[in-house]
Amino acid sequence: MDVRCLMDARCLMDEKWPVFLVDDDVAVRDALSIYLEGMGFTVRTFASAEAFLQGLGGLGYGVLVLDQRMTGMSGLELQSELNERGVQLPTIFITGHGDVPMSVKAMKAGAADFLEKPFRNSDLLASIEQLLVQDAARMEEIRLQARLTAKHNRLTPREKQVMECIVRGMSNKNIAELLKVSIRTVEVHRRRVMEKMDAASLPDLVRMADACA
């Protein structure tokens, strides 16, 4: 994905992120799926939480739009089951019987939004778009952290020691005395640390060290 698109919800929709719509009301499923597909999404619909769980293995990643009150397993019960399985999907609850305690419980369990029926289609679209933007930003942070960790892992044990001393504000002379090496050796290690970490400045290296901690 082009990095320039990371904060652009429309670009994310062009990626055809799937929306998983779980609702036992066929009219709601049909209306919302038609609307969302018209807005550029790929939509998979499920008539029950149980049906969603049965097909979970082949779904991949996407946004879950989940009705709270359904025949059989409720939306909150499905959310709990997904949490137990370690399945993390951005989730928007929809319900015609919403109340504050239910909303709070859903949010505490990881839901991103809670819409009470009847809601405008544009409200659901806005919520999905916001989720895509937030999740793209989260995934970019994960990628950046992975690249930073890889750089840090390329340092030798001695270079890691020198880096730790540098970010603690120690001078080359103090580092040399601590590690029992020459100042010239410290200077060489210091230069290699800055190069391997792609650090433009000491504050930059300090931020990297904090992120690696």
Secondary structure, 3 states (H helix, E strand, C coil): CCHHHCCCHHHHHHCCCEEEEECCCHHHHHHHHHHHHHCCCEEEEECCHHHHHHCHHHCCCCEEEEECCCCCCCHHHHHHHHHHHCCCCCEEEEECCCCHHHHHHHHHCCCCEEEECCCCHHHHHHHHHHHHHHHHHHHHHHHHHHHHHHHHHCCCHHHHHHHHHHHCCCCHHHHHHHHCCCHHHHHHHHHHHHHHCCCCCHHHHHHHHHHHC
